[in-house]
Amino acid sequence: MTFGDNAHAPPAAWDAIQARTAALGFDMPSEAGTGALLRLLAASKPGGRMLELGTGTGLATAWLLHGLDASARLTSVDIDPVVQDVAREHLKDERLRFVLADGLDYVRAQPPGSFDLIFADAWPGKYEGLDETLALLRRGGLYVVDDMLPQSNWPEGHPARVDVLVERLASDPDLTVANLAWASGLIIAARR
Ligand SMILES: C[S@@+](CC[C@H](N)C(=O)[O-])C[C@H]1O[C@@H](n2cnc3c(N)ncnc32)[C@H](O)[C@@H]1O
């Protein structure tokens, strides 16, 4: 292994999910650096409750799942059955639950303080319903977003939305935040 190789020891299903992702033409996949960090963060929460908003085809789901201990649990939510079915097919584990739903509806149905880690990788939880999503974090819980560095698939007007999100998280007195120029650009925030 060379330093910086974060595809080292990937989750067992990761290669197969990548192949399915490419075949589908799914153009919003998380990269290995994001996955490796998510796995590490999930492993730092033994017995924790983790939430992914935006399953996609399950790339980050696979890394998160790889970091869970025996008693931790992961819920992954997506509105699109076609992409989520790839994840359902490749990731069968009793600690993992898939939910086919609108992310914001799901967030609004959860009690506050119910998660130790939230990877917000869909519009809801990131650019919509941010306050409700942050309210789901337990004390010490982590909120993670990627794609904070300019991406080729950003729609017009997106940089301004990113700026608002960066500022909103940085100025929240209940959060401590690290902005990382890592992979596609990550923010990790912890609830104080
Ligand atoms: C950036 S992709 C997720 C990538 C995935 N986490 C990965 O690791 O590759 C965003 C996902 O959000 C889903 N999505 C879009 N709108 C949504 C909504 N309102 N509620 C839930 N999921 C939504 C899309 O179907 C898409 O799969």
The ligand as an SDF file (V2000), in Angstrom:
LIG
                    3D

 27 29  0  0  0  0  0  0  0  0999 V2000
  -24.9410   12.1800   -4.5660 C   0  0  0  0  0  0  0  0  0  0  0  0
  -26.0720   10.8880   -4.8610 S   0  0  0  0  0  0  0  0  0  0  0  0
  -25.7310    9.7560   -3.5610 C   0  0  0  0  0  0  0  0  0  0  0  0
  -24.4380    9.0430   -3.7550 C   0  0  0  0  0  0  0  0  0  0  0  0
  -24.1800    7.9020   -2.7990 C   0  0  0  0  0  0  0  0  0  0  0  0
  -24.2660    8.2990   -1.4040 N   0  0  0  0  0  0  0  0  0  0  0  0
  -22.8280    7.2760   -3.0540 C   0  0  0  0  0  0  0  0  0  0  0  0
  -22.0920    6.9850   -2.1110 O   0  0  0  0  0  0  0  0  0  0  0  0
  -22.4690    7.0910   -4.2270 O   0  0  0  0  0  0  0  0  0  0  0  0
  -27.5920   11.6100   -4.3750 C   0  0  0  0  0  0  0  0  0  0  0  0
  -28.7460   10.6270   -4.2260 C   0  0  0  0  0  0  0  0  0  0  0  0
  -29.8390   11.3550   -3.6520 O   0  0  0  0  0  0  0  0  0  0  0  0
  -31.0260   10.8010   -4.1320 C   0  0  0  0  0  0  0  0  0  0  0  0
  -32.1000   11.7690   -3.9410 N   0  0  0  0  0  0  0  0  0  0  0  0
  -32.4340   12.8250   -4.7240 C   0  0  0  0  0  0  0  0  0  0  0  0
  -33.4900   13.4840   -4.1950 N   0  0  0  0  0  0  0  0  0  0  0  0
  -33.8130   12.8280   -3.0640 C   0  0  0  0  0  0  0  0  0  0  0  0
  -34.8050   13.0140   -2.0810 C   0  0  0  0  0  0  0  0  0  0  0  0
  -35.6640   14.0420   -2.1590 N   0  0  0  0  0  0  0  0  0  0  0  0
  -34.8530   12.1610   -1.0430 N   0  0  0  0  0  0  0  0  0  0  0  0
  -33.9890   11.1180   -0.9640 C   0  0  0  0  0  0  0  0  0  0  0  0
  -33.0140   10.8870   -1.8670 N   0  0  0  0  0  0  0  0  0  0  0  0
  -32.9330   11.7400   -2.8940 C   0  0  0  0  0  0  0  0  0  0  0  0
  -30.7330   10.4820   -5.5950 C   0  0  0  0  0  0  0  0  0  0  0  0
  -31.6010    9.4740   -6.0570 O   0  0  0  0  0  0  0  0  0  0  0  0
  -29.2680   10.0300   -5.5130 C   0  0  0  0  0  0  0  0  0  0  0  0
  -29.1970    8.6450   -5.4470 O   0  0  0  0  0  0  0  0  0  0  0  0
  1  2  1  0
  2  3  1  0
  2 10  1  0
  3  4  1  0
  4  5  1  0
  5  6  1  0
  5  7  1  0
  7  8  2  0
  7  9  1  0
 10 11  1  0
 11 12  1  0
 11 26  1  0
 12 13  1  0
 13 14  1  0
 13 24  1  0
 14 15  1  0
 14 23  1  0
 15 16  2  0
 16 17  1  0
 17 18  1  0
 17 23  2  0
 18 19  1  0
 18 20  2  0
 20 21  1  0
 21 22  2  0
 22 23  1  0
 24 25  1  0
 24 26  1  0
 26 27  1  0
M  CHG  2   2   1   9  -1
M  END
$$$$
